[in-house]
Structures are given as structure tokens and as C-alpha cells.
């Protein structure tokens, strides 16, 4: 979060958790800052909404952690940010290729299309378009997906993935466009690596 803040991207305060003693301290710290907010507990390296929980109290956190600490996953805890949409922007080689507005199902706070969220077609504002490219401009990362929480107040970055994020919910033409862009990107990377090693 601090690294993203350096490039002017609004983020959600979060704590990286790997043992119970730290999770208790983190909960107290975040509770002091956000006394009326539930918290999100999610794995650092999983996708598709797997292993994500909305924590309402310290006792709920304690009972969940008793189960989760044996999974071998490290977790992130952050305040829950109310929002209308979870916007995913796909960037390849410094260009915004496509985006996806996802609206959560009423029964589930997670905005994963694979879990029942709805993919909505809406334009991408110039402001979010430019902000989504800040990571490429700052660090030169060639492929990533950036997720924004949008709807109440200033949009904030929820997470960034540099692995293959889900394409479920994208229109077929956008899926094709992304596939072609990633193939071209991979071929350029292979050619560059071959040139460097020769």
C-alpha cells in the first residue's frame, strides 16, 4: 500500500499476517482507526474469491484464524470499503486493453463473476484510465490487472495482480483482444530474453 501511495494511488490500509500474535495486534490497530468497520481477511496469493472472509468482531476473527492458520497461506487484513462496483482494469505493455465493472451479488460481498457477481458494461473515466497506468510508468511492469473499488467517495485500489487474472465476464471480443495482446507480449519477452542471452 505504501508503494502505491508513492505513485499517487489511493489505497486501503492493510496488514500482512502470518501468525496469530500479529493478527491480534493488527485487529486492535485497525479497530482503533476504523471502530465501526468490518474487516476483510483474504489470502495473499489466491484468486476467484477463495478464502476471503468478512470479519465482524474479534471473536469471529479468532475462530476463523484457528482454521486458517493451518492452510499454509499468509493473509492480508484490511477495512471493508463499501462500494457499488469492483472495477478491474487490464494493462499490457503500458496500454489499457480492456476493463470490467463487477457488481456484487446481494448475498455476497465478493465481486467475483465466478461466484455470481454481475459484469456490467460501463465506460472507463479518463482519470481512472491514467491512474491505472501509474504502475507501468513507475516500475515498468508489463502486465498487470488493477482492481478499484468504486461508488462511494474516491475510488481506491483494492488489489493488483501480476498473474493471469480471471477473464470471466469480459465480452468475447475483449477476451480475444486480451489473448492476442498477451501472446504478442510473451513473444516480445521471449525474443528479448533470447537476444540478451546470445
Secondary structure by P-SEA (a helix, b strand, c coil): caaaaaacccccbbbbbccaaaaaaaaaaaaaacccbbbbbbbccccccccbbbbccaaaaaaaaaaacccccccccccccccccbbbbbbccccccbbbbbbbcccccccccccbbbbbbbbbcaaaaaaaaccccccccccbbbbbbcccccbbbccccccccccccccaaaaaaaaaaaaaaaaaaaaaaaaaac
